[in-house]
Amino acid sequence: VGESDHIRTGLSKEQLKQAYIDNLFYLLGRFLEVATPHDSYMAAAYTVRDRMLDRWIKTARTYKASQARTVCYLSAEFLLGPHLAKNLINLGIMEVSREAGAELGLDFEAILEQEEEPGLGNGGLGRLAACYLDSLATLQIPAIGYGIRYEFGIFDQLIEDGWQVEKSDVWLRDGNPWELPRPKLRFPVRFGGHTETFQDDGRVRVRWIPDLVVEGRAYDTPILGYGVSNANLLRLWSAHAPESFDFQAFNTGDYYGAVHAKVEAETISKVLYPNDEPQAGKELRLKQQYFFASCSLQDMIRLQLGAAGTLEGFHEKFVVQLNDTHPAIAVAELMRLLIDEHRMDWEPAWEITRRTFAFTNHTLLPEALETWTVALFGRLLPRLLEIVYEINRRFLDKVRMHFLGDEARIARMSLIDEGHGRRIRMAHLATVGSFAINGVAEMHSELVKSTILKDFHDLWPERFHNVTNGVTPRRFIIVSNPRLARLLTECCGDDGWVRDMDRLRSLEPLADDVGFHEDWRRMKTAAKRDLADWLRRRVGVNVDPETLFDVQVKRIHEYKRQHLNVLHIITLYERLKAEPNRDVAPRTFVFGGKAAPGYLMAKLIIKLINSVAEVINQDPQVNDRLRVVFMPDFNVKNAQHLYPAADLSEQISMAGKEASGTGNMKFAMNGALTIGTLDGANVEIREEVGDENFFLFGHTAEQLQRLQAEGYRPWEICNDRFELRSALDLIASGLFSHGDKELFRPLVENLLYQDPFMVLADYELYLDRQTEVSHAWRDPKHWNRMSILNVARMGKFSSDRSIRDYCERIWRVRPVPAEL
Ligand SMILES: CCc1ccc([C@H](C)CC(=O)N[C@@H]2O[C@H](CO)[C@@H](O)[C@H](O)[C@H]2O)cc1
């Protein structure tokens, strides 16, 4: 029976309908008439999964046969988003599935809405990992994503009385049809205890006697490429107790004792840490990091021994990308496995290790650079501490030889920060153990070399690279914005742009085509209407699709400066109150984003946004021209409603703080114009789209540094900026807090007397640029021209380009097409 006509792999409408009915029947014990929307979703998911497994098995067979060099992407976060629509697109069966669903009387949108998104990440770093998995499969690069199967992902965000309220994310409640448990694939991971040395045929070896051993079990999720047969693997580890029930304890009536080991073990993969920059430094976090690093390396060693029977050449078979410092412990763990478990000597083990790892840094914020106290690290991972000490001893010997007598440099470069209570610098461990280090945008990579890793760049300039981030056009154009996707395919003549986005340049000549402008305006307005409907249904707020949709969605953080955006809104409000007939382009401000639960200032900013919204939206004098909305629970699923509908994308971080940003790329790819600072990837977006098609404002990173060096006194800025003074006074007056002058005092005083992220310094420049935006909006022909040129010139920011860069510059891997 040929592939195509097999009921479980065929892609024809009839085969999909039959497969759906069969899955409803045999997997869910349901039939059409009684199936609930969730049953329908599960049956649809299994129908799609079968087609993916078919490709996955053939891919695995092809990779095995070709002994292909494999990229292993180690990340504590994978923000995948809902699977169904994305997999239908990548299989090329979205349209035929819609038809099949219609003929079966199914509500396709309702089925898609059913899916609980796997929120196994916080923000940029986790979503980037997901985009990269999509591009690795689409480019047919043999790759494995390794991470943690958190039982609870990023919290669901409710807004109650304007405040963020966190609800646990029970994403596995109704089962997950996209994963395959691999109960037999399990690895032991040790914690605590002590080490002891012993003689082993004339050599001193070390054994680690742990006082806790947990078991890592694999759960596999196929990741299918777009328009190819390759399906790669995402392997997530879940923690279990080797013995999940202690019968002896039970016999003695110690019921808690009976399940203690089980509970303690499972806690390790229980929940994602919801912090998006500041390091928690919690023991459980270190346990999580070591747990998945160890399971992943043990799995690679199993594959290597299975394929080659030796660990020689391990670094030729595998290249391991460390997604920030969260998996950096892997450097020491590979040494432990090679030396202690596979009885290799230090030197050959180190040669393999340092040729295996590459490290990506995603942030310059000092509080996000992870360090662990030697005390905690040593207590939890005694053998790893010994290995870190030895790596450090040998490394510092080299540094001493290179920089004779420069003890200050030695202290700065050491893996151990001897000050601050002796802490292990994970960024240094990752850097010393890697053959390549990269930042995530040109400006950021330069700052990595000139600031946090300067000493290492002085020592190893050849190891430092830049790979500017990218996003997958499959999810962020085709799934999110099918109208735009159709228009682009029409203009380009085929869908080649989906895998080669530079082809969108062929849109440029249409930037002055009146007819095309009409198509373009219709596409954008329809997306804005969809968002308006969605916001009415979900948030209960009415917005006018004819207004300028000004959108800022990202994690809430002071360096991202959501509060600068609010100051603009308050100033507009005051201007309109003072001069009701003032010519202000009607705007709808949309905010969204989660705050780390312990980050009080970020939570206060959410409250301020909702409080300002409450006053403005109820003010009949202005609410026809100003409307403010905070969209709750910003996640991948909800974001897909926003990117197509935005006219203006707010990328207003303090210059030098946002490593790259990726939301900026998603908005510009969907035709939004960007108002932004010279920060992260904004710099490159402006270069690509043309500075005449980008609303740049603000001080540069150098200018801000100089301002700070000269002694920055934010309160003085207010003295001769009346509107700024007035906006801050209005907040302090209690207007937005029912007269309570205390509520926002911490925020107002922070801005007036510290303002660490230079909000006041950039206020006037921002407002001036925003005035220009309003003028530009008044000229739809000009606006649409800029919008079309933005999309035409965003090819560089496809994650396919990023992955090609990694393959050529760092990983040295080549595509291995899987044959169906
Ligand atoms: C220890 C807690 C913690 C958790 C996550 C992180 C991430 C590095 C934060 C993050 O997501 N950084 C973002 O990474 C994106 C992908 O490269 C960039 O586009 C963003 O600029 C950067 O803030 C730091 C510290």
The ligand as a MOL file (V3000), in Angstrom:
LIG
                    3D

  0  0  0     0  0            999 V3000
M  V30 BEGIN CTAB
M  V30 COUNTS 25 26 0 0 0
M  V30 BEGIN ATOM
M  V30 1 C 17.8730 33.4710 35.5970 0
M  V30 2 C 16.6330 34.0160 35.1210 0
M  V30 3 C 16.6870 34.3440 33.6520 0
M  V30 4 C 15.7310 33.7760 32.8020 0
M  V30 5 C 15.7500 34.0990 31.4590 0
M  V30 6 C 16.7280 34.9560 30.9910 0
M  V30 7 C 16.7170 35.2260 29.5200 0
M  V30 8 C 18.0770 35.3680 28.9740 0
M  V30 9 C 15.9780 36.4470 29.2650 0
M  V30 10 C 15.5980 36.5680 27.8180 0
M  V30 11 O 14.6490 35.9920 27.4030 0
M  V30 12 N 16.3710 37.3880 27.0960 0
M  V30 13 C 15.8940 37.8040 25.8110 0
M  V30 14 O 16.3790 36.8800 24.8270 0
M  V30 15 C 15.8610 37.2040 23.5340 0
M  V30 16 C 16.3130 36.1100 22.5600 0
M  V30 17 O 17.6550 36.2360 22.2890 0
M  V30 18 C 16.2840 38.5990 23.0810 0
M  V30 19 O 15.6940 38.8870 21.8560 0
M  V30 20 C 15.8970 39.6350 24.1250 0
M  V30 21 O 16.4470 40.8800 23.7830 0
M  V30 22 C 16.3910 39.2190 25.4970 0
M  V30 23 O 15.9190 40.0840 26.5120 0
M  V30 24 C 17.6760 35.5260 31.7980 0
M  V30 25 C 17.6560 35.2050 33.1580 0
M  V30 END ATOM
M  V30 BEGIN BOND
M  V30 1 1 1 2
M  V30 2 1 2 3
M  V30 3 1 3 4
M  V30 4 2 3 25
M  V30 5 2 4 5
M  V30 6 1 5 6
M  V30 7 1 6 7
M  V30 8 2 6 24
M  V30 9 1 7 8
M  V30 10 1 7 9
M  V30 11 1 9 10
M  V30 12 2 10 11
M  V30 13 1 10 12
M  V30 14 1 12 13
M  V30 15 1 13 14
M  V30 16 1 13 22
M  V30 17 1 14 15
M  V30 18 1 15 16
M  V30 19 1 15 18
M  V30 20 1 16 17
M  V30 21 1 18 19
M  V30 22 1 18 20
M  V30 23 1 20 21
M  V30 24 1 20 22
M  V30 25 1 22 23
M  V30 26 1 24 25
M  V30 END BOND
M  V30 END CTAB
M  END
